[in-house]
Amino acid sequence: MVGELVAAGVALASAGTVYLMAAARVVKQYERGVVLRLGRLTSPVRSPGFTMIIPAVDRMRKVNMQIVTMPVPAQEGITRDNVTVRVDAVVYFKVVDAADAVIRVEDYRFAVSQMAQTSLRSIIGKSELDDLLSNREKLNQGLELMMDSPAIGWGVSVDRVEIKDVSLPETMKRSMARQAEATRDRRARVINADAELQASRKLAEAAAAMSDQPAALQLRLLQTVVAVAAEKNSTLVLPFPVELLRFLERSGLQAQAQTEQAEAETERVRAQRPVPRDAAPPPAPVENGQVSDALPALEDLPEAEKLT
């Protein structure tokens, strides 16, 4: 009798141990347990820690409540300005309602992934290339709003969406490189022209100041000579004042004008002077060693005066 009681006690203890092992569940801190009893959701959701379920009746599914980092495969699309690009992104989301994540959607991870791909394609078609390259913050916010609206019904909250990379065709890269080079060249030319303008204004002010004091120009010339000689050069360059060249040029033009005026005055006086009648005729021109035919004949000469 005692043996039977001991055997029954051992069997009961064994059955209890098996039951406890089958019914015992441990929910981790970052998880929540959703229990389905005979296919029907029981509330509330099991909190972290040790919990019990009815074996063969309850079925518990653990849902991770951590933030999930999901890469979105690169999507190829055409932007609004007709440029073909490949864009990939990263989605950060987490489950806020474990029951909805289990009941309302079959696989919330796959659903979020597909929704991220379609939203990324949609945002590519609505945006221009410059927005994809420089205005990513606005596009990220647009992607987050597009994904968060349907995901909230699945018990999922989209925390953040980031566009990771934008791949362009090689021809477009070369065109953009040429455009950037031309822009920088134009900027450099404008800056250089502005510097030249400012330098010319300063030089004009310096020239105006030196014109009031001629000695300042000589001092500046000596300073230039000292600066050149400080480099230990074997050749010394002495700058020639431009004003001296202009002075010499004006003096030469003035002397030439005076000479021409004197010659014109001499010709005018010579033309106004009367020619005397007894003046000797001008010598006959000689051409090729012979007297020209332009000389008067002997019979045309006047008769000599008779001597008394």
PASEBA-1860 file (N, C-alpha, C; in nm, 3 decimals):
! residues 308
1> MVGELVAA> 0.082/-0.121/0.000/0.000/0.000/0.000/0.085/0.126/0.000 ~ 0.187/0.122/0.083/0.278/0.238/0.091/0.354/0.254/-0.039 ~ 0.392/0.140/-0.097/0.463/0.147/-0.224/0.378/0.207/-0.334 ~ 0.247/0.169/-0.333/0.159/0.226/-0.435/0.144/0.377/-0.416 ~ 0.133/0.419/-0.290/0.121/0.564/-0.264/0.247/0.638/-0.307 ~ 0.360/0.577/-0.279/0.486/0.641/-0.321/0.495/0.649/-0.472 ~ 0.456/0.540/-0.538/0.459/0.541/-0.685/0.363/0.643/-0.742 ~ 0.243/0.653/-0.682/0.146/0.753/-0.728/0.200/0.894/-0.706
9> GVALASAG> 0.266/0.914/-0.590/0.323/1.048/-0.564/0.432/1.083/-0.662 ~ 0.515/0.986/-0.692/0.623/1.011/-0.790/0.565/1.040/-0.927 ~ 0.461/0.965/-0.967/0.398/0.988/-1.098/0.333/1.125/-1.104 ~ 0.266/1.160/-0.990/0.203/1.293/-0.987/0.306/1.404/-0.993 ~ 0.414/1.386/-0.922/0.520/1.487/-0.925/0.581/1.498/-1.064 ~ 0.599/1.383/-1.126/0.655/1.386/-1.262/0.560/1.456/-1.358 ~ 0.430/1.426/-1.344/0.332/1.490/-1.430/0.328/1.641/-1.405 ~ 0.337/1.679/-1.278/0.340/1.822/-1.247/0.462/1.891/-1.303
17> TVYLMAAA> 0.575/1.821/-1.295/0.699/1.879/-1.351/0.689/1.896/-1.501 ~ 0.636/1.796/-1.566/0.619/1.805/-1.712/0.523/1.918/-1.748 ~ 0.414/1.928/-1.668/0.317/2.034/-1.696/0.379/2.173/-1.679 ~ 0.455/2.186/-1.567/0.521/2.316/-1.545/0.620/2.347/-1.657 ~ 0.692/2.247/-1.700/0.789/2.271/-1.809/0.717/2.306/-1.938 ~ 0.601/2.250/-1.962/0.527/2.280/-2.084/0.454/2.413/-2.074 ~ 0.417/2.451/-1.954/0.339/2.573/-1.938/0.425/2.696/-1.910 ~ 0.545/2.676/-1.861/0.630/2.790/-1.822/0.686/2.859/-1.947
25> RVVKQYER> 0.683/2.991/-1.944/0.741/3.074/-2.050/0.817/3.190/-1.986 ~ 0.922/3.233/-2.050/1.001/3.347/-2.005/1.002/3.451/-2.118 ~ 0.950/3.567/-2.086/0.947/3.679/-2.182/1.060/3.774/-2.147 ~ 1.145/3.803/-2.244/1.260/3.892/-2.221/1.214/4.038/-2.210 ~ 1.307/4.120/-2.162/1.273/4.260/-2.135/1.233/4.334/-2.262 ~ 1.295/4.303/-2.375/1.267/4.375/-2.500/1.159/4.305/-2.582 ~ 1.086/4.211/-2.520/0.982/4.137/-2.591/0.848/4.154/-2.521 ~ 0.744/4.123/-2.597/0.608/4.115/-2.542/0.547/3.984/-2.593
33> GVVLRLGR> 0.465/3.919/-2.505/0.406/3.791/-2.541/0.259/3.805/-2.577 ~ 0.223/3.759/-2.696/0.085/3.761/-2.743/0.033/3.617/-2.736 ~ -0.071/3.595/-2.655/-0.122/3.460/-2.630/-0.252/3.442/-2.708 ~ -0.256/3.337/-2.785/-0.377/3.299/-2.858/-0.432/3.170/-2.794 ~ -0.550/3.178/-2.735/-0.613/3.063/-2.669/-0.720/3.007/-2.761 ~ -0.692/2.888/-2.810/-0.780/2.825/-2.907/-0.804/2.915/-3.028 ~ -0.698/2.982/-3.069/-0.704/3.068/-3.186/-0.758/3.207/-3.161 ~ -0.791/3.238/-3.033/-0.849/3.368/-3.004/-0.753/3.446/-2.913
41> LTSPVRSP> -0.742/3.575/-2.943/-0.649/3.659/-2.869/-0.699/3.679/-2.726 ~ -0.609/3.656/-2.632/-0.640/3.683/-2.492/-0.569/3.810/-2.449 ~ -0.632/3.886/-2.369/-0.573/4.011/-2.322/-0.551/3.999/-2.171 ~ -0.457/4.067/-2.118/-0.364/4.158/-2.186/-0.243/4.086/-2.243 ~ -0.158/4.162/-2.310/-0.033/4.108/-2.364/0.061/4.080/-2.247 ~ 0.128/3.968/-2.251/0.215/3.928/-2.142/0.337/4.019/-2.135 ~ 0.366/4.065/-2.013/0.480/4.154/-1.989/0.608/4.073/-1.974 ~ 0.723/4.139/-1.970/0.849/4.067/-1.952/0.854/3.996/-1.817
49> GFTMIIPA> 0.920/3.881/-1.816/0.933/3.803/-1.695/0.880/3.661/-1.714 ~ 0.852/3.594/-1.601/0.802/3.457/-1.604/0.650/3.458/-1.616 ~ 0.596/3.375/-1.703/0.453/3.366/-1.722/0.416/3.220/-1.751 ~ 0.287/3.194/-1.738/0.236/3.058/-1.756/0.126/3.058/-1.861 ~ 0.122/2.951/-1.939/0.016/2.932/-2.037/-0.040/2.791/-2.018 ~ -0.152/2.765/-2.079/-0.213/2.630/-2.073/-0.158/2.549/-2.189 ~ -0.086/2.446/-2.160/-0.030/2.365/-2.270/-0.140/2.306/-2.357 ~ -0.114/2.298/-2.486/-0.205/2.241/-2.587/-0.329/2.323/-2.606
57> VDRMRKVN> -0.345/2.432/-2.532/-0.462/2.520/-2.548/-0.417/2.660/-2.590 ~ -0.315/2.710/-2.518/-0.262/2.844/-2.550/-0.138/2.831/-2.638 ~ -0.125/2.931/-2.718/-0.005/2.943/-2.802/0.044/3.087/-2.792 ~ 0.165/3.103/-2.746/0.219/3.238/-2.725/0.322/3.270/-2.833 ~ 0.312/3.391/-2.886/0.407/3.440/-2.986/0.477/3.563/-2.931 ~ 0.609/3.558/-2.930/0.688/3.669/-2.877/0.718/3.769/-2.989 ~ 0.700/3.897/-2.956/0.722/4.006/-3.052/0.834/4.094/-3.001 ~ 0.932/4.117/-3.086/1.047/4.202/-3.050/1.003/4.349/-3.056
65> MQIVTMPV> 1.027/4.423/-2.949/0.989/4.564/-2.941/1.106/4.658/-2.967 ~ 1.223/4.605/-3.004/1.340/4.689/-3.031/1.326/4.760/-3.166 ~ 1.406/4.865/-3.183/1.409/4.936/-3.312/1.482/4.848/-3.413 ~ 1.420/4.827/-3.526/1.474/4.741/-3.630/1.535/4.828/-3.740 ~ 1.657/4.796/-3.779/1.724/4.865/-3.890/1.712/4.778/-4.013 ~ 1.639/4.828/-4.113/1.614/4.749/-4.233/1.666/4.823/-4.356 ~ 1.763/4.766/-4.427/1.809/4.829/-4.551/1.709/4.809/-4.664 ~ 1.686/4.913/-4.739/1.595/4.905/-4.854/1.678/4.880/-4.979
73> PAQEGITR> 1.649/4.777/-5.056/1.727/4.751/-5.178/1.723/4.871/-5.273 ~ 1.832/4.888/-5.348/1.842/5.001/-5.442/1.730/4.995/-5.544 ~ 1.663/5.105/-5.559/1.552/5.117/-5.654/1.593/5.209/-5.768 ~ 1.569/5.164/-5.890/1.601/5.244/-6.008/1.475/5.313/-6.058 ~ 1.487/5.441/-6.084/1.371/5.518/-6.130/1.415/5.638/-6.209 ~ 1.318/5.709/-6.264/1.340/5.829/-6.344/1.285/5.948/-6.267 ~ 1.368/6.048/-6.248/1.326/6.166/-6.174/1.233/6.252/-6.258 ~ 1.184/6.358/-6.196/1.091/6.446/-6.267/1.157/6.520/-6.382
81> DNVTVRVD> 1.291/6.542/-6.374/1.362/6.605/-6.484/1.430/6.503/-6.576 ~ 1.374/6.380/-6.580/1.412/6.276/-6.677/1.559/6.234/-6.662 ~ 1.600/6.202/-6.542/1.734/6.150/-6.516/1.718/6.014/-6.448 ~ 1.785/5.914/-6.502/1.777/5.780/-6.444/1.875/5.768/-6.327 ~ 1.823/5.728/-6.211/1.906/5.717/-6.090/1.872/5.586/-6.018 ~ 1.966/5.544/-5.932/1.945/5.431/-5.843/1.963/5.482/-5.700 ~ 1.860/5.461/-5.618/1.859/5.515/-5.482/1.833/5.401/-5.385 ~ 1.914/5.393/-5.280/1.887/5.299/-5.173/1.875/5.376/-5.042
89> AVVYFKVV> 1.807/5.316/-4.945/1.776/5.385/-4.821/1.780/5.288/-4.705 ~ 1.763/5.342/-4.585/1.758/5.265/-4.461/1.635/5.308/-4.383 ~ 1.561/5.210/-4.330/1.439/5.238/-4.253/1.461/5.192/-4.110 ~ 1.426/5.280/-4.016/1.431/5.248/-3.873/1.287/5.247/-3.821 ~ 1.242/5.132/-3.770/1.105/5.122/-3.721/1.103/5.031/-3.599 ~ 0.992/5.034/-3.528/0.974/4.949/-3.410/0.825/4.918/-3.393 ~ 0.797/4.811/-3.319/0.660/4.769/-3.291/0.612/4.841/-3.166 ~ 0.500/4.907/-3.177/0.443/4.978/-3.061/0.323/4.904/-3.005
97> DAADAVIR> 0.261/4.817/-3.084/0.147/4.737/-3.038/0.170/4.593/-3.083 ~ 0.208/4.509/-2.990/0.243/4.371/-3.025/0.122/4.294/-3.078 ~ 0.004/4.319/-3.022/-0.116/4.246/-3.067/-0.149/4.279/-3.211 ~ -0.146/4.408/-3.248/-0.174/4.446/-3.386/-0.068/4.392/-3.481 ~ 0.059/4.389/-3.439/0.164/4.337/-3.526/0.145/4.190/-3.555 ~ 0.078/4.117/-3.466/0.054/3.974/-3.488/-0.079/3.949/-3.558 ~ -0.182/4.025/-3.522/-0.317/3.998/-3.572/-0.343/4.066/-3.706 ~ -0.303/4.192/-3.721/-0.344/4.272/-3.837/-0.260/4.247/-3.962
105> VEDYRFAV> -0.140/4.197/-3.950/-0.055/4.176/-4.066/0.014/4.040/-4.050 ~ 0.033/3.973/-4.164/0.092/3.840/-4.158/0.239/3.846/-4.117 ~ 0.316/3.932/-4.186/0.458/3.948/-4.155/0.488/4.096/-4.163 ~ 0.498/4.159/-4.048/0.514/4.304/-4.049/0.649/4.347/-4.105 ~ 0.753/4.267/-4.091/0.883/4.302/-4.148/0.878/4.306/-4.301 ~ 0.819/4.202/-4.360/0.807/4.198/-4.506/0.718/4.311/-4.556 ~ 0.612/4.340/-4.481/0.521/4.448/-4.521/0.591/4.583/-4.518 ~ 0.669/4.609/-4.414/0.742/4.735/-4.406/0.845/4.744/-4.518
113> SQMAQTSL> 0.912/4.633/-4.550/1.012/4.634/-4.656/0.950/4.668/-4.791 ~ 0.838/4.604/-4.824/0.772/4.631/-4.952/0.718/4.774/-4.958 ~ 0.664/4.820/-4.847/0.613/4.957/-4.845/0.726/5.058/-4.862 ~ 0.844/5.030/-4.804/0.958/5.119/-4.818/1.005/5.125/-4.963 ~ 1.005/5.013/-5.032/1.048/5.012/-5.172/0.953/5.092/-5.261 ~ 0.823/5.069/-5.243/0.726/5.142/-5.325/0.728/5.292/-5.293 ~ 0.744/5.327/-5.167/0.750/5.469/-5.131/0.875/5.535/-5.188 ~ 0.986/5.461/-5.188/1.110/5.516/-5.244/1.096/5.538/-5.393
121> RSIIGKSE> 1.034/5.446/-5.464/1.012/5.466/-5.607/0.921/5.586/-5.632 ~ 0.820/5.600/-5.550/0.729/5.712/-5.567/0.798/5.846/-5.543 ~ 0.882/5.851/-5.440/0.950/5.977/-5.410/1.054/6.011/-5.515 ~ 1.112/5.910/-5.581/1.207/5.936/-5.690/1.136/6.002/-5.808 ~ 1.018/5.951/-5.843/0.944/6.007/-5.956/0.892/6.147/-5.930 ~ 0.871/6.184/-5.804/0.819/6.316/-5.772/0.927/6.421/-5.751 ~ 1.051/6.380/-5.743/1.159/6.471/-5.709/1.248/6.496/-5.830 ~ 1.325/6.604/-5.823/1.425/6.635/-5.923/1.562/6.588/-5.875
129> LDDLLSNR> 1.657/6.586/-5.968/1.790/6.536/-5.934/1.857/6.623/-5.829 ~ 1.842/6.754/-5.840/1.904/6.843/-5.742/1.849/6.820/-5.603 ~ 1.718/6.788/-5.593/1.660/6.760/-5.461/1.717/6.630/-5.403 ~ 1.736/6.529/-5.487/1.792/6.404/-5.437/1.935/6.420/-5.389 ~ 2.009/6.513/-5.449/2.149/6.530/-5.413/2.170/6.627/-5.298 ~ 2.088/6.730/-5.288/2.115/6.836/-5.190/2.006/6.856/-5.088 ~ 1.884/6.813/-5.116/1.772/6.839/-5.025/1.717/6.708/-4.970 ~ 1.805/6.629/-4.911/1.765/6.496/-4.866/1.680/6.501/-4.739
137> EKLNQGLE> 1.699/6.602/-4.657/1.621/6.609/-4.534/1.471/6.615/-4.563 ~ 1.436/6.696/-4.661/1.295/6.708/-4.698/1.241/6.577/-4.755 ~ 1.323/6.511/-4.836/1.280/6.382/-4.894/1.268/6.275/-4.786 ~ 1.358/6.277/-4.688/1.349/6.181/-4.578/1.219/6.199/-4.499 ~ 1.184/6.324/-4.475/1.058/6.350/-4.404/0.938/6.304/-4.485 ~ 0.943/6.327/-4.617/0.834/6.280/-4.702/0.821/6.129/-4.703 ~ 0.935/6.059/-4.709/0.931/5.913/-4.703/0.876/5.864/-4.569 ~ 0.915/5.929/-4.461/0.867/5.888/-4.329/0.715/5.904/-4.318
145> LMMDSPAI> 0.661/6.015/-4.370/0.516/6.035/-4.365/0.443/5.933/-4.452 ~ 0.499/5.904/-4.570/0.435/5.807/-4.660/0.431/5.667/-4.599 ~ 0.532/5.631/-4.523/0.538/5.497/-4.465/0.467/5.488/-4.331 ~ 0.465/5.596/-4.255/0.410/5.590/-4.120/0.258/5.581/-4.120 ~ 0.194/5.637/-4.220/0.047/5.636/-4.222/-0.011/5.495/-4.229 ~ 0.028/5.409/-4.322/-0.027/5.272/-4.322/0.035/5.183/-4.215 ~ 0.160/5.211/-4.175/0.226/5.122/-4.079/0.167/5.134/-3.940 ~ 0.107/5.249/-3.907/0.053/5.265/-3.773/-0.064/5.170/-3.749
153> GWGVSVDR> -0.133/5.132/-3.856/-0.242/5.035/-3.842/-0.194/4.894/-3.820 ~ -0.067/4.868/-3.842/-0.010/4.736/-3.819/0.057/4.727/-3.682 ~ 0.044/4.831/-3.603/0.113/4.833/-3.475/0.260/4.863/-3.487 ~ 0.301/4.925/-3.599/0.442/4.956/-3.626/0.454/5.107/-3.640 ~ 0.558/5.162/-3.583/0.587/5.305/-3.593/0.721/5.322/-3.664 ~ 0.720/5.399/-3.773/0.843/5.427/-3.847/0.915/5.541/-3.777 ~ 1.032/5.511/-3.725/1.107/5.610/-3.649/1.180/5.708/-3.739 ~ 1.245/5.657/-3.844/1.322/5.745/-3.932/1.351/5.672/-4.062
161> VEIKDVSL> 1.362/5.750/-4.171/1.400/5.697/-4.302/1.512/5.784/-4.357 ~ 1.619/5.719/-4.399/1.735/5.792/-4.451/1.770/5.741/-4.590 ~ 1.784/5.835/-4.685/1.836/5.800/-4.818/1.987/5.783/-4.806 ~ 2.035/5.665/-4.838/2.177/5.635/-4.813/2.266/5.674/-4.929 ~ 2.227/5.642/-5.051/2.314/5.667/-5.165/2.229/5.691/-5.289 ~ 2.282/5.779/-5.377/2.219/5.809/-5.505/2.323/5.781/-5.613 ~ 2.299/5.682/-5.697/2.392/5.645/-5.803/2.345/5.707/-5.934 ~ 2.439/5.773/-6.003/2.410/5.839/-6.130/2.483/5.770/-6.243
169> PETMKRSM> 2.433/5.782/-6.366/2.507/5.729/-6.482/2.638/5.803/-6.501 ~ 2.733/5.737/-6.569/2.865/5.796/-6.587/2.857/5.923/-6.672 ~ 2.771/5.924/-6.772/2.757/6.044/-6.855/2.708/6.163/-6.774 ~ 2.613/6.137/-6.683/2.563/6.244/-6.599/2.671/6.293/-6.502 ~ 2.753/6.202/-6.452/2.862/6.242/-6.363/2.961/6.332/-6.435 ~ 2.994/6.297/-6.559/3.087/6.381/-6.635/3.026/6.517/-6.664 ~ 2.897/6.521/-6.697/2.831/6.649/-6.724/2.829/6.737/-6.599 ~ 2.800/6.677/-6.486/2.798/6.754/-6.362/2.938/6.803/-6.325
177> ARQAEATR> 3.039/6.720/-6.354/3.177/6.762/-6.326/3.216/6.882/-6.413 ~ 3.177/6.878/-6.542/3.206/6.991/-6.629/3.131/7.116/-6.583 ~ 3.007/7.099/-6.542/2.929/7.213/-6.493/2.993/7.274/-6.368 ~ 3.035/7.187/-6.276/3.099/7.239/-6.154/3.230/7.309/-6.186 ~ 3.305/7.253/-6.282/3.432/7.316/-6.320/3.409/7.453/-6.384 ~ 3.307/7.462/-6.472/3.276/7.590/-6.534/3.229/7.692/-6.431 ~ 3.150/7.648/-6.334/3.103/7.739/-6.230/3.219/7.792/-6.147 ~ 3.310/7.704/-6.110/3.425/7.749/-6.031/3.518/7.839/-6.112
185> DRRARVIN> 3.533/7.810/-6.242/3.613/7.896/-6.327/3.552/8.035/-6.337 ~ 3.418/8.039/-6.353/3.352/8.169/-6.360/3.369/8.246/-6.228 ~ 3.355/8.175/-6.116/3.372/8.240/-5.987/3.514/8.293/-5.969 ~ 3.613/8.215/-6.016/3.752/8.260/-6.005/3.777/8.383/-6.091 ~ 3.718/8.384/-6.211/3.736/8.501/-6.298/3.672/8.626/-6.238 ~ 3.553/8.609/-6.179/3.486/8.724/-6.118/3.566/8.777/-6.000 ~ 3.618/8.687/-5.918/3.698/8.730/-5.804/3.826/8.799/-5.850 ~ 3.889/8.745/-5.956/4.010/8.807/-6.009/3.981/8.946/-6.064
193> ADAELQAS> 3.869/8.959/-6.138/3.833/9.090/-6.192/3.802/9.190/-6.081 ~ 3.734/9.144/-5.977/3.705/9.231/-5.864/3.833/9.276/-5.795 ~ 3.929/9.184/-5.781/4.057/9.220/-5.721/4.131/9.322/-5.806 ~ 4.128/9.302/-5.940/4.193/9.398/-6.028/4.128/9.536/-6.018 ~ 3.994/9.538/-6.006/3.925/9.665/-5.993/3.963/9.737/-5.863 ~ 3.966/9.664/-5.755/4.004/9.725/-5.628/4.149/9.772/-5.630 ~ 4.237/9.690/-5.691/4.378/9.730/-5.700/4.395/9.855/-5.786 ~ 4.320/9.863/-5.896/4.330/9.982/-5.981/4.282/10.107/-5.909
201> RKLAEAAA> 4.178/10.093/-5.828/4.131/10.208/-5.751/4.235/10.253/-5.650 ~ 4.297/10.156/-5.581/4.401/10.192/-5.486/4.521/10.255/-5.555 ~ 4.558/10.202/-5.673/4.669/10.261/-5.748/4.637/10.402/-5.794 ~ 4.510/10.425/-5.833/4.470/10.560/-5.873/4.480/10.657/-5.755 ~ 4.437/10.611/-5.637/4.450/10.696/-5.518/4.597/10.723/-5.485 ~ 4.682/10.620/-5.500/4.825/10.639/-5.474/4.886/10.735/-5.575 ~ 4.846/10.722/-5.702/4.899/10.814/-5.804/4.855/10.957/-5.778 ~ 4.730/10.974/-5.733/4.683/11.110/-5.700/4.761/11.168/-5.582
209> AMSDQPAA> 4.793/11.083/-5.483/4.870/11.132/-5.369/5.013/11.165/-5.408 ~ 5.074/11.082/-5.497/5.212/11.108/-5.540/5.222/11.229/-5.632 ~ 5.114/11.258/-5.706/5.119/11.374/-5.796/5.128/11.505/-5.719 ~ 5.075/11.507/-5.598/5.086/11.628/-5.515/5.227/11.645/-5.460 ~ 5.299/11.537/-5.438/5.435/11.540/-5.385/5.527/11.466/-5.482 ~ 5.596/11.535/-5.572/5.684/11.465/-5.668/5.794/11.384/-5.600 ~ 5.835/11.425/-5.481/5.941/11.351/-5.412/5.895/11.211/-5.372 ~ 5.765/11.195/-5.354/5.714/11.063/-5.316/5.739/10.960/-5.426
217> LQLRLLQT> 5.731/11.005/-5.552/5.757/10.915/-5.663/5.902/10.869/-5.663 ~ 5.994/10.960/-5.632/6.135/10.923/-5.625/6.160/10.826/-5.509 ~ 6.095/10.850/-5.396/6.111/10.760/-5.283/6.057/10.620/-5.316 ~ 5.945/10.617/-5.387/5.890/10.488/-5.427/5.983/10.416/-5.523 ~ 6.047/10.491/-5.611/6.143/10.433/-5.703/6.262/10.374/-5.628 ~ 6.311/10.445/-5.527/6.423/10.395/-5.448/6.382/10.271/-5.368 ~ 6.260/10.269/-5.317/6.212/10.152/-5.246/6.206/10.030/-5.338 ~ 6.165/10.050/-5.461/6.161/9.940/-5.558/6.301/9.888/-5.587
225> VVAVAAEK> 6.397/9.979/-5.600/6.536/9.938/-5.624/6.590/9.857/-5.507 ~ 6.559/9.902/-5.385/6.605/9.829/-5.266/6.541/9.690/-5.261 ~ 6.413/9.680/-5.293/6.344/9.551/-5.290/6.403/9.455/-5.393 ~ 6.439/9.505/-5.511/6.499/9.419/-5.612/6.640/9.378/-5.572 ~ 6.717/9.469/-5.514/6.854/9.438/-5.475/6.860/9.343/-5.357 ~ 6.752/9.336/-5.277/6.753/9.247/-5.161/6.753/9.100/-5.199 ~ 6.712/9.067/-5.320/6.708/8.928/-5.365/6.842/8.875/-5.412 ~ 6.948/8.957/-5.401/7.085/8.919/-5.441/7.089/8.881/-5.588
233> NSTLVLPF> 7.026/8.963/-5.669/7.027/8.939/-5.813/7.148/9.007/-5.875 ~ 7.201/8.948/-5.980/7.314/9.008/-6.051/7.269/9.117/-6.147 ~ 7.143/9.120/-6.179/7.089/9.221/-6.270/7.000/9.315/-6.193 ~ 7.022/9.442/-6.209/6.944/9.545/-6.141/6.857/9.615/-6.244 ~ 6.730/9.612/-6.223/6.633/9.672/-6.315/6.590/9.806/-6.257 ~ 6.612/9.912/-6.334/6.570/10.045/-6.294/6.446/10.083/-6.375 ~ 6.336/10.097/-6.313/6.215/10.136/-6.388/6.226/10.279/-6.439 ~ 6.185/10.298/-6.563/6.190/10.429/-6.626/6.056/10.496/-6.608
241> PVELLRFL> 6.052/10.616/-6.553/5.921/10.682/-6.529/5.845/10.703/-6.659 ~ 5.721/10.671/-6.658/5.637/10.690/-6.776/5.615/10.837/-6.802 ~ 5.609/10.918/-6.697/5.587/11.061/-6.715/5.701/11.126/-6.792 ~ 5.825/11.076/-6.769/5.938/11.130/-6.844/5.925/11.098/-6.992 ~ 5.881/10.977/-7.023/5.860/10.942/-7.165/5.754/11.032/-7.228 ~ 5.648/11.058/-7.154/5.544/11.147/-7.207/5.598/11.289/-7.225 ~ 5.683/11.333/-7.131/5.741/11.467/-7.143/5.829/11.476/-7.267 ~ 5.913/11.372/-7.288/5.998/11.372/-7.407/5.915/11.366/-7.535
249> ERSGLQAQ> 5.810/11.292/-7.531/5.724/11.284/-7.650/5.659/11.418/-7.679 ~ 5.609/11.484/-7.576/5.549/11.616/-7.596/5.652/11.719/-7.643 ~ 5.776/11.708/-7.590/5.882/11.802/-7.633/5.916/11.780/-7.780 ~ 5.926/11.654/-7.822/5.957/11.626/-7.962/5.848/11.674/-8.056 ~ 5.722/11.651/-8.018/5.612/11.698/-8.101/5.609/11.849/-8.108 ~ 5.640/11.915/-7.995/5.639/12.061/-7.994/5.751/12.117/-8.082 ~ 5.872/12.056/-8.075/5.984/12.102/-8.159/5.954/12.081/-8.306 ~ 5.895/11.967/-8.340/5.860/11.941/-8.480/5.757/12.042/-8.530
257> AQTEQAEA> 5.660/12.075/-8.445/5.560/12.173/-8.485/5.624/12.310/-8.506 ~ 5.717/12.349/-8.417/5.785/12.478/-8.435/5.867/12.480/-8.562 ~ 5.936/12.372/-8.596/6.016/12.367/-8.719/5.927/12.379/-8.843 ~ 5.816/12.306/-8.843/5.725/12.317/-8.957/5.667/12.457/-8.969 ~ 5.639/12.520/-8.855/5.585/12.656/-8.861/5.689/12.754/-8.915 ~ 5.819/12.738/-8.875/5.925/12.826/-8.926/5.945/12.807/-9.075 ~ 5.942/12.684/-9.122/5.958/12.661/-9.266/5.842/12.721/-9.343 ~ 5.721/12.707/-9.290/5.606/12.766/-9.359/5.617/12.918/-9.363
265> ETERVRAQ> 5.665/12.979/-9.255/5.682/13.125/-9.253/5.787/13.170/-9.354 ~ 5.899/13.093/-9.366/6.005/13.128/-9.463/5.952/13.119/-9.605 ~ 5.877/13.014/-9.636/5.819/13.000/-9.769/5.723/13.114/-9.799 ~ 5.647/13.154/-9.700/5.552/13.263/-9.723/5.624/13.395/-9.750 ~ 5.732/13.425/-9.676/5.809/13.549/-9.697/5.877/13.546/-9.833 ~ 5.931/13.431/-9.871/6.000/13.419/-9.999/5.901/13.436/-10.114 ~ 5.780/13.388/-10.097/5.681/13.403/-10.204/5.636/13.547/-10.219 ~ 5.634/13.625/-10.110/5.590/13.764/-10.116/5.700/13.859/-10.163
273> RPVPRDAA> 5.829/13.821/-10.163/5.940/13.910/-10.203/5.938/13.930/-10.355 ~ 5.948/14.060/-10.415/5.949/14.083/-10.562/6.081/14.041/-10.624 ~ 6.076/13.993/-10.749/6.195/13.949/-10.822/6.248/14.065/-10.907 ~ 6.378/14.111/-10.898/6.433/14.222/-10.979/6.444/14.184/-11.126 ~ 6.430/14.290/-11.213/6.434/14.264/-11.358/6.573/14.225/-11.408 ~ 6.678/14.287/-11.352/6.813/14.256/-11.397/6.870/14.134/-11.331 ~ 6.787/14.057/-11.271/6.839/13.937/-11.205/6.876/13.835/-11.309 ~ 6.979/13.766/-11.281/7.027/13.664/-11.375/6.926/13.552/-11.383
281> PPPAPVEN> 6.908/13.502/-11.503/6.812/13.392/-11.518/6.863/13.267/-11.447 ~ 6.775/13.190/-11.406/6.817/13.068/-11.336/6.892/12.976/-11.431 ~ 6.983/12.903/-11.383/7.060/12.812/-11.469/6.968/12.711/-11.537 ~ 7.012/12.678/-11.655/6.933/12.584/-11.734/6.944/12.446/-11.675 ~ 6.837/12.383/-11.673/6.842/12.246/-11.622/6.914/12.154/-11.718 ~ 6.987/12.065/-11.663/7.063/11.970/-11.743/7.001/11.834/-11.725 ~ 6.975/11.774/-11.837/6.919/11.640/-11.837/7.008/11.549/-11.917 ~ 7.064/11.447/-11.852/7.149/11.346/-11.917/7.270/11.410/-11.983
289> GQVSDALP> 7.330/11.513/-11.919/7.451/11.578/-11.973/7.424/11.676/-12.082 ~ 7.299/11.707/-12.121/7.266/11.801/-12.228/7.177/11.909/-12.175 ~ 7.187/12.026/-12.238/7.105/12.140/-12.197/6.964/12.116/-12.245 ~ 6.872/12.144/-12.159/6.732/12.120/-12.192/6.685/12.215/-12.299 ~ 6.584/12.175/-12.375/6.526/12.259/-12.481/6.446/12.372/-12.426 ~ 6.429/12.373/-12.296/6.348/12.480/-12.238/6.421/12.612/-12.235 ~ 6.558/12.619/-12.274/6.633/12.745/-12.274/6.586/12.835/-12.390 ~ 6.585/12.966/-12.375/6.543/13.057/-12.484/6.645/13.059/-12.597
297> ALEDLPEA> 6.600/13.083/-12.719/6.689/13.091/-12.837/6.763/13.223/-12.837 ~ 6.871/13.235/-12.921/6.954/13.356/-12.922/6.878/13.475/-12.976 ~ 6.793/13.453/-13.079/6.720/13.566/-13.135/6.615/13.618/-13.041 ~ 6.581/13.541/-12.948/6.480/13.588/-12.854/6.541/13.674/-12.743 ~ 6.677/13.674/-12.733/6.740/13.753/-12.628/6.736/13.900/-12.664 ~ 6.731/13.990/-12.569/6.729/14.135/-12.597/6.865/14.181/-12.646 ~ 6.873/14.290/-12.733/6.996/14.344/-12.788/7.081/14.410/-12.681 ~ 7.207/14.390/-12.692/7.298/14.448/-12.594/7.305/14.599/-12.615
305> EKLT> 7.327/14.675/-12.512/7.336/14.819/-12.521/7.469/14.860/-12.583 ~ 7.458/14.956/-12.672/7.576/15.007/-12.739/7.655/15.093/-12.643 ~ 7.789/15.072/-12.654/7.877/15.149/-12.569/7.906/15.283/-12.634 ~ 7.908/15.389/-12.565/7.934/15.521/-12.616/8.079/15.560/-12.586
END
